[in-house]
Amino acid sequence: MIVDAHLDIGWNAIAEGRGFLAPPPPGYLISRPSLASAGVGLVCATLYTAPARARRAMRTRFVYENAHEAHIMAVAQVNYYRSCDLQLIRDSGELETYVRGWRKGKVAAVMLMEGADPIEDPSQLGAWTDMGVRIIGPAWSRTRYSGGTGAPGGVTELGVQLLKAMRRKRVILDLSHMADQAVADAFEIWRGPIICSHSNARAIVPGDRQITDATAAEVARRGGILGISFYPNHLHKGSKAWWGKNRTSLDDVVRHAVHLARAAGGPERVGIGTDLDGGIDSRYGPIHDLTELKNLPGLLRRHFSAGQVEGIMGANWIEFLGRSLPPPKASRPAASR
C-alpha cells in the first residue's frame, strides 16, 4: 500500500472545481480513481484554507479575511469528504482494521488541517477532533498561532494554548510551513507525535519552506516521519530560463529522500507527502500520471534495501500512525464512510 501524507483534495474540489470522484482533468493527477489505480491506499486529506494575502500566490478568490471565515471554509471541506463517502481513519484500531483488509482499489484518509486559523479558539479543538481531524499544522503563511512560510515568527501565545490542547486530544503536530523560530519553539514545548508531512531538504533547495538537517534529525529522534513533497519548487531550485526548458523528475524525489534519510539517521523516518495538484498543475512536476509512482521504488532501490523502500512508499507512515493515533474508544461514533 502506498501512503501519501499530503493531498489538498477538499480545497481542489471546492475552490478549483476539481472533484475527487471523477478522473482528474487534463494536467492534474489526483482523484479517487487515479489514487486507487496507482495503489495509493491511504492519504492525509487536508483542510487547507487560503488567507486573503495568498490571493495572488494561490490565484484564487476563495480566501478568508478572519478566523470565522476560515472556520466556514474548513467545515465545507469536512462535509465534502463526507459527501464523497471517503473513509476517515480516526484511531489506531480503525487503522489496523483497514490495513489488514486493504486491497488495491480502496482509499481511506486521515484528516490533516494545514494552517490552524479555522480553529477560532483552542477551546474549540474538541469540535474538530470530533469531526475527524487527527493532524494539525499550525501554519501555512503566518496564522494567529505561528509564524509560517515567508512570514518569520515564533509560536504565539495562542499557539502555545493550541499545542497544549492538541496534546490533550492526542493530535499529531505537523511542522511543515512553520517558520524557523516557530519550529524551535515547538521543539521546546511539544512532547507529542510530530511530523513534517510535506517538506524537503533545505540543503538542496534553499529557503524557509524546506527543513534544515537539524530539524530532520530532531523529528527523527522523536520518532516522527519526514514526507517528501513532489511540488516542483520544493524539488529543484532553477532559474526562470531553467524552468522554461526543464521539469523535475523522480530522480529529484530520490535525491531529497536520500539526503533526509542521512540527516534522520536512516530511511525508516522518511515517507512521501506529494502535495500533488496543490495549487499547481503537473506541467513542471516529476510525473505526468499517478501510475508513474510505480517507477519510484526502482529508483529508490539504488540506495536502499527492498524493505526500506517499502517503508518509504508507505509502511513507515503506517507504523507511525499506528502508534500515534488515539487508541480505540468504544464510545466514539463510527468513522465517516
MARSELO-852640 format. One record per residue (C-alpha): residue in one letter; x, y, z; residue number from 1. Coordinates in Angstrom, 2 decimals. Layout:
N
REC; r; X; Y; Z; k
REC; a; X; Y; Z; NUM .
...
% end
This chain:
337
REC; r; X; Y; Z; k
REC; m; 0.00; 0.00; 0.00; 1 .
REC; i; 1.30; 3.45; -0.94; 2 .
REC; v; 0.66; 6.19; 1.61; 3 .
REC; d; 0.62; 9.87; 0.59; 4 .
REC; a; 0.69; 12.19; 3.60; 5 .
REC; h; -0.45; 15.39; 1.94; 6 .
REC; l; -3.21; 15.98; -0.63; 7 .
REC; d; -5.43; 19.08; -0.83; 8 .
REC; i; -8.44; 17.13; -2.04; 9 .
REC; g; -11.14; 19.26; -0.41; 10 .
REC; w; -9.55; 22.53; -1.48; 11 .
REC; n; -9.19; 21.34; -5.08; 12 .
REC; a; -12.86; 20.39; -5.23; 13 .
REC; i; -14.40; 23.43; -3.55; 14 .
REC; a; -12.03; 26.22; -4.60; 15 .
REC; e; -10.95; 24.91; -8.01; 16 .
REC; g; -13.85; 22.72; -9.10; 17 .
REC; r; -11.73; 19.57; -9.49; 18 .
REC; g; -13.93; 16.92; -7.91; 19 .
REC; f; -12.49; 13.84; -6.22; 20 .
REC; l; -14.82; 11.21; -7.61; 21 .
REC; a; -14.27; 11.66; -11.35; 22 .
REC; p; -10.98; 11.17; -13.20; 23 .
REC; p; -8.71; 14.24; -12.89; 24 .
REC; p; -8.95; 16.88; -15.61; 25 .
REC; p; -6.09; 17.30; -18.12; 26 .
REC; g; -2.91; 18.50; -16.44; 27 .
REC; y; -3.90; 17.23; -12.98; 28 .
REC; l; -3.30; 13.92; -11.25; 29 .
REC; i; -5.36; 13.42; -8.12; 30 .
REC; s; -8.79; 11.81; -7.85; 31 .
REC; r; -10.20; 8.74; -6.19; 32 .
REC; p; -9.97; 6.69; -9.43; 33 .
REC; s; -6.35; 7.73; -10.05; 34 .
REC; l; -5.29; 7.01; -6.45; 35 .
REC; a; -7.00; 3.63; -6.50; 36 .
REC; s; -5.45; 2.71; -9.84; 37 .
REC; a; -1.95; 3.67; -8.64; 38 .
REC; g; -2.20; 1.58; -5.48; 39 .
REC; v; -2.42; 4.53; -3.08; 40 .
REC; g; -4.48; 3.20; -0.20; 41 .
REC; l; -4.13; 5.86; 2.48; 42 .
REC; v; -3.78; 9.63; 2.24; 43 .
REC; c; -3.71; 12.58; 4.56; 44 .
REC; a; -6.59; 14.65; 3.20; 45 .
REC; t; -6.14; 18.27; 4.15; 46 .
REC; l; -8.33; 21.07; 5.36; 47 .
REC; y; -6.46; 23.90; 3.66; 48 .
REC; t; -7.76; 27.45; 3.77; 49 .
REC; a; -6.05; 30.35; 1.99; 50 .
REC; p; -5.63; 33.68; 3.82; 51 .
REC; a; -6.51; 36.85; 1.93; 52 .
REC; r; -2.83; 37.69; 1.45; 53 .
REC; a; -2.46; 34.44; -0.54; 54 .
REC; r; -4.98; 35.55; -3.18; 55 .
REC; r; -2.27; 36.20; -5.77; 56 .
REC; a; 0.04; 33.31; -4.87; 57 .
REC; m; -2.80; 30.78; -4.99; 58 .
REC; r; -4.56; 32.51; -7.93; 59 .
REC; t; -7.88; 32.27; -6.13; 60 .
REC; r; -10.67; 34.40; -4.71; 61 .
REC; f; -11.57; 31.66; -2.25; 62 .
REC; v; -9.79; 33.26; 0.70; 63 .
REC; y; -10.59; 34.19; 4.28; 64 .
REC; e; -10.34; 37.57; 5.99; 65 .
REC; n; -10.85; 36.31; 9.55; 66 .
REC; a; -10.93; 33.15; 11.64; 67 .
REC; h; -14.69; 32.68; 11.32; 68 .
REC; e; -14.48; 32.68; 7.54; 69 .
REC; a; -11.60; 30.16; 7.74; 70 .
REC; h; -13.78; 28.01; 10.01; 71 .
REC; i; -16.64; 28.02; 7.50; 72 .
REC; m; -14.29; 27.11; 4.63; 73 .
REC; a; -12.75; 24.21; 6.52; 74 .
REC; v; -16.10; 22.81; 7.63; 75 .
REC; a; -17.18; 22.87; 3.98; 76 .
REC; q; -14.21; 20.63; 3.18; 77 .
REC; v; -15.09; 18.22; 6.00; 78 .
REC; n; -18.58; 17.98; 4.56; 79 .
REC; y; -17.15; 17.42; 1.10; 80 .
REC; y; -15.13; 14.45; 2.33; 81 .
REC; r; -18.26; 13.01; 3.91; 82 .
REC; s; -20.21; 13.51; 0.70; 83 .
REC; c; -17.51; 11.54; -1.17; 84 .
REC; d; -18.05; 8.56; 1.12; 85 .
REC; l; -14.34; 8.75; 1.98; 86 .
REC; q; -13.50; 6.60; 4.98; 87 .
REC; l; -11.82; 8.73; 7.66; 88 .
REC; i; -9.40; 6.84; 9.89; 89 .
REC; r; -9.74; 8.22; 13.42; 90 .
REC; d; -7.91; 5.85; 15.74; 91 .
REC; s; -5.26; 3.13; 15.77; 92 .
REC; g; -7.87; 0.37; 15.82; 93 .
REC; e; -9.55; 1.66; 12.67; 94 .
REC; l; -6.15; 1.92; 11.01; 95 .
REC; e; -5.20; -1.64; 11.90; 96 .
REC; t; -8.53; -3.00; 10.64; 97 .
REC; y; -8.27; -1.02; 7.40; 98 .
REC; v; -4.67; -2.03; 6.67; 99 .
REC; r; -5.40; -5.67; 7.41; 100 .
REC; g; -8.32; -5.72; 4.99; 101 .
REC; w; -6.89; -3.41; 2.34; 102 .
REC; r; -6.83; -4.41; -1.29; 103 .
REC; k; -5.88; -2.34; -4.32; 104 .
REC; g; -8.73; -0.01; -5.23; 105 .
REC; k; -9.59; 1.02; -1.66; 106 .
REC; v; -8.71; 4.53; -0.45; 107 .
REC; a; -9.08; 5.95; 3.06; 108 .
REC; a; -7.86; 9.13; 4.71; 109 .
REC; v; -6.52; 10.68; 7.87; 110 .
REC; m; -7.67; 14.30; 8.12; 111 .
REC; l; -4.93; 16.95; 8.37; 112 .
REC; m; -5.55; 20.66; 8.98; 113 .
REC; e; -3.00; 22.80; 7.12; 114 .
REC; g; -2.93; 26.19; 8.81; 115 .
REC; a; -4.86; 26.35; 12.08; 116 .
REC; d; -6.83; 29.57; 11.63; 117 .
REC; p; -10.11; 27.61; 11.17; 118 .
REC; i; -9.85; 26.81; 14.89; 119 .
REC; e; -11.33; 30.08; 16.13; 120 .
REC; d; -10.10; 29.40; 19.66; 121 .
REC; p; -8.08; 26.49; 21.12; 122 .
REC; s; -11.05; 25.68; 23.36; 123 .
REC; q; -12.89; 24.57; 20.19; 124 .
REC; l; -10.34; 21.90; 19.28; 125 .
REC; g; -12.63; 19.14; 20.53; 126 .
REC; a; -15.20; 20.02; 17.89; 127 .
REC; w; -12.56; 19.50; 15.20; 128 .
REC; t; -11.32; 16.21; 16.59; 129 .
REC; d; -14.95; 15.07; 16.75; 130 .
REC; m; -15.15; 15.86; 13.02; 131 .
REC; g; -12.10; 13.66; 12.46; 132 .
REC; v; -9.06; 15.97; 12.46; 133 .
REC; r; -6.04; 13.99; 13.65; 134 .
REC; i; -3.08; 16.10; 12.43; 135 .
REC; i; -2.65; 19.87; 12.61; 136 .
REC; g; -0.03; 22.08; 11.02; 137 .
REC; p; -0.38; 25.42; 12.83; 138 .
REC; a; 1.00; 27.46; 9.92; 139 .
REC; w; 0.83; 27.96; 6.18; 140 .
REC; s; 1.89; 31.54; 5.94; 141 .
REC; r; 1.51; 33.41; 9.24; 142 .
REC; t; -1.52; 32.40; 11.26; 143 .
REC; r; -2.79; 33.52; 14.65; 144 .
REC; y; -0.90; 30.55; 16.05; 145 .
REC; s; 2.50; 30.57; 14.36; 146 .
REC; g; 4.95; 32.20; 12.01; 147 .
REC; g; 4.99; 30.45; 8.65; 148 .
REC; t; 6.40; 30.32; 5.15; 149 .
REC; g; 7.64; 33.77; 4.16; 150 .
REC; a; 6.39; 35.13; 7.48; 151 .
REC; p; 9.03; 34.80; 10.21; 152 .
REC; g; 7.92; 34.45; 13.80; 153 .
REC; g; 7.53; 32.03; 16.64; 154 .
REC; v; 4.63; 30.18; 18.17; 155 .
REC; t; 2.26; 32.82; 19.55; 156 .
REC; e; 0.67; 32.82; 22.99; 157 .
REC; l; -2.49; 31.48; 21.39; 158 .
REC; g; -0.34; 28.89; 19.63; 159 .
REC; v; 1.03; 27.66; 22.95; 160 .
REC; q; -2.55; 27.15; 24.11; 161 .
REC; l; -3.33; 25.24; 20.90; 162 .
REC; l; -0.33; 22.94; 21.31; 163 .
REC; k; -1.38; 22.14; 24.86; 164 .
REC; a; -4.92; 21.38; 23.67; 165 .
REC; m; -3.55; 19.20; 20.85; 166 .
REC; r; -1.51; 17.18; 23.31; 167 .
REC; r; -4.56; 16.59; 25.48; 168 .
REC; k; -6.54; 15.45; 22.44; 169 .
REC; r; -3.67; 13.30; 21.08; 170 .
REC; v; -3.45; 15.29; 17.85; 171 .
REC; i; -0.26; 14.95; 15.77; 172 .
REC; l; 1.81; 18.11; 15.14; 173 .
REC; d; 2.87; 18.87; 11.55; 174 .
REC; l; 5.87; 21.24; 11.30; 175 .
REC; s; 5.57; 21.79; 7.54; 176 .
REC; h; 5.25; 25.51; 6.74; 177 .
REC; m; 6.21; 26.60; 10.26; 178 .
REC; a; 8.85; 29.35; 10.42; 179 .
REC; d; 12.25; 28.50; 11.88; 180 .
REC; q; 11.57; 30.24; 15.19; 181 .
REC; a; 8.19; 28.53; 15.44; 182 .
REC; v; 9.87; 25.15; 14.85; 183 .
REC; a; 12.37; 25.92; 17.60; 184 .
REC; d; 9.52; 26.94; 19.93; 185 .
REC; a; 7.59; 23.79; 19.09; 186 .
REC; f; 10.58; 21.57; 19.88; 187 .
REC; e; 10.80; 23.25; 23.27; 188 .
REC; i; 7.08; 22.99; 24.06; 189 .
REC; w; 5.86; 19.84; 22.30; 190 .
REC; r; 6.09; 16.33; 23.72; 191 .
REC; g; 3.70; 14.50; 21.42; 192 .
REC; p; 3.93; 12.82; 17.99; 193 .
REC; i; 5.46; 15.03; 15.31; 194 .
REC; i; 5.90; 15.01; 11.52; 195 .
REC; c; 6.79; 17.10; 8.52; 196 .
REC; s; 4.05; 15.98; 6.15; 197 .
REC; h; 5.45; 17.61; 3.01; 198 .
REC; s; 8.85; 19.27; 3.41; 199 .
REC; n; 12.09; 18.70; 1.53; 200 .
REC; a; 15.77; 19.31; 2.25; 201 .
REC; r; 16.85; 22.94; 2.58; 202 .
REC; a; 20.41; 21.84; 1.87; 203 .
REC; i; 19.26; 21.02; -1.69; 204 .
REC; v; 16.62; 23.72; -2.22; 205 .
REC; p; 17.34; 26.80; -0.08; 206 .
REC; g; 14.50; 28.73; 1.53; 207 .
REC; d; 12.36; 28.73; 4.63; 208 .
REC; r; 9.77; 26.39; 3.09; 209 .
REC; q; 12.18; 23.45; 3.33; 210 .
REC; i; 13.56; 21.93; 6.52; 211 .
REC; t; 17.12; 22.02; 7.82; 212 .
REC; d; 19.10; 18.87; 8.51; 213 .
REC; a; 18.90; 19.72; 12.21; 214 .
REC; t; 15.09; 19.81; 12.07; 215 .
REC; a; 15.03; 16.50; 10.19; 216 .
REC; a; 17.30; 14.93; 12.79; 217 .
REC; e; 15.19; 16.16; 15.70; 218 .
REC; v; 11.92; 14.97; 14.16; 219 .
REC; a; 13.55; 11.59; 13.60; 220 .
REC; r; 14.92; 11.48; 17.16; 221 .
REC; r; 11.34; 11.92; 18.37; 222 .
REC; g; 10.11; 9.07; 16.17; 223 .
REC; g; 8.46; 11.26; 13.54; 224 .
REC; i; 8.30; 10.96; 9.75; 225 .
REC; l; 9.53; 13.31; 7.00; 226 .
REC; g; 7.26; 13.38; 3.94; 227 .
REC; i; 8.91; 14.15; 0.59; 228 .
REC; s; 6.97; 16.74; -1.41; 229 .
REC; f; 6.63; 16.44; -5.21; 230 .
REC; y; 5.91; 20.17; -5.58; 231 .
REC; p; 8.33; 21.37; -8.31; 232 .
REC; n; 9.80; 24.32; -6.39; 233 .
REC; h; 10.37; 22.03; -3.40; 234 .
REC; l; 12.35; 19.60; -5.56; 235 .
REC; h; 14.58; 21.88; -7.60; 236 .
REC; k; 15.84; 25.45; -7.49; 237 .
REC; g; 16.17; 26.69; -11.03; 238 .
REC; s; 16.23; 29.98; -12.88; 239 .
REC; k; 13.30; 31.17; -14.97; 240 .
REC; a; 15.26; 30.04; -18.01; 241 .
REC; w; 15.78; 26.58; -16.49; 242 .
REC; w; 12.07; 26.15; -15.81; 243 .
REC; g; 11.36; 27.24; -19.37; 244 .
REC; k; 13.23; 24.23; -20.72; 245 .
REC; n; 13.05; 21.62; -17.95; 246 .
REC; r; 10.85; 19.92; -15.42; 247 .
REC; t; 11.51; 17.96; -12.28; 248 .
REC; s; 11.80; 14.18; -12.21; 249 .
REC; l; 11.56; 11.26; -9.83; 250 .
REC; d; 15.35; 11.45; -9.58; 251 .
REC; d; 14.82; 14.76; -7.72; 252 .
REC; v; 12.43; 12.99; -5.34; 253 .
REC; v; 15.06; 10.33; -4.69; 254 .
REC; r; 17.76; 12.95; -4.11; 255 .
REC; h; 15.73; 14.53; -1.32; 256 .
REC; a; 14.82; 11.14; 0.12; 257 .
REC; v; 18.47; 10.10; 0.29; 258 .
REC; h; 19.53; 13.39; 1.86; 259 .
REC; l; 16.81; 13.39; 4.50; 260 .
REC; a; 17.41; 9.73; 5.28; 261 .
REC; r; 21.03; 10.56; 6.03; 262 .
REC; a; 20.04; 13.58; 8.14; 263 .
REC; a; 17.48; 11.48; 10.01; 264 .
REC; g; 19.83; 8.60; 10.66; 265 .
REC; g; 18.02; 6.18; 8.37; 266 .
REC; p; 15.21; 5.79; 5.79; 267 .
REC; e; 12.83; 4.47; 8.46; 268 .
REC; r; 11.95; 8.10; 9.17; 269 .
REC; v; 11.17; 9.01; 5.52; 270 .
REC; g; 7.90; 8.76; 3.59; 271 .
REC; i; 6.10; 10.67; 0.86; 272 .
REC; g; 3.70; 13.60; 1.11; 273 .
REC; t; 3.40; 14.60; -2.51; 274 .
REC; d; 1.18; 17.72; -2.38; 275 .
REC; l; 0.34; 16.90; -5.99; 276 .
REC; d; -2.22; 19.27; -7.53; 277 .
REC; g; -1.62; 21.57; -4.53; 278 .
REC; g; -2.28; 24.87; -6.28; 279 .
REC; i; -0.38; 23.93; -9.44; 280 .
REC; d; -0.80; 21.55; -12.35; 281 .
REC; s; 1.62; 18.76; -13.28; 282 .
REC; r; 3.41; 20.69; -16.02; 283 .
REC; y; 6.70; 21.01; -14.10; 284 .
REC; g; 6.17; 18.10; -11.72; 285 .
REC; p; 8.07; 14.81; -11.57; 286 .
REC; i; 5.27; 12.69; -13.02; 287 .
REC; h; 2.64; 13.12; -15.74; 288 .
REC; d; 0.32; 10.41; -14.45; 289 .
REC; l; -0.12; 8.94; -10.98; 290 .
REC; t; 0.58; 5.43; -12.24; 291 .
REC; e; 4.19; 6.59; -12.72; 292 .
REC; l; 4.58; 6.21; -8.95; 293 .
REC; k; 5.33; 2.57; -9.76; 294 .
REC; n; 8.71; 3.75; -11.09; 295 .
REC; l; 9.76; 5.30; -7.78; 296 .
REC; p; 10.58; 2.07; -5.87; 297 .
REC; g; 13.07; 1.01; -8.53; 298 .
REC; l; 14.89; 4.34; -8.31; 299 .
REC; l; 14.92; 4.22; -4.51; 300 .
REC; r; 16.24; 0.65; -4.65; 301 .
REC; r; 19.58; 2.01; -5.93; 302 .
REC; h; 20.13; 3.47; -2.47; 303 .
REC; f; 18.02; 1.41; -0.07; 304 .
REC; s; 17.09; -2.19; 0.64; 305 .
REC; a; 13.78; -3.64; -0.54; 306 .
REC; g; 12.35; -3.38; 2.98; 307 .
REC; q; 13.49; 0.22; 3.34; 308 .
REC; v; 11.87; 1.13; 0.02; 309 .
REC; e; 8.62; -0.47; 1.15; 310 .
REC; g; 8.86; 1.71; 4.24; 311 .
REC; i; 9.33; 4.94; 2.28; 312 .
REC; m; 6.43; 4.10; -0.03; 313 .
REC; g; 4.01; 3.63; 2.85; 314 .
REC; a; 4.95; 1.27; 5.66; 315 .
REC; n; 6.80; 3.97; 7.63; 316 .
REC; w; 3.68; 6.13; 7.73; 317 .
REC; i; 1.52; 3.18; 8.73; 318 .
REC; e; 3.85; 2.27; 11.59; 319 .
REC; f; 3.96; 5.88; 12.79; 320 .
REC; l; 0.20; 6.36; 12.63; 321 .
REC; g; -0.36; 3.05; 14.37; 322 .
REC; r; 1.45; 4.29; 17.46; 323 .
REC; s; 0.44; 7.97; 17.21; 324 .
REC; l; -3.29; 7.98; 16.50; 325 .
REC; p; -5.57; 7.82; 19.56; 326 .
REC; p; -6.44; 4.35; 20.82; 327 .
REC; p; -9.91; 2.98; 20.03; 328 .
REC; k; -12.75; 4.20; 22.19; 329 .
REC; a; -15.95; 2.23; 22.49; 330 .
REC; s; -17.91; 5.43; 22.84; 331 .
REC; r; -16.53; 7.07; 19.69; 332 .
REC; p; -19.04; 7.41; 16.83; 333 .
REC; a; -18.41; 5.30; 13.74; 334 .
REC; a; -15.99; 6.79; 11.21; 335 .
REC; s; -17.45; 8.64; 8.24; 336 .
REC; r; -17.56; 6.49; 5.17; 337 .
% end
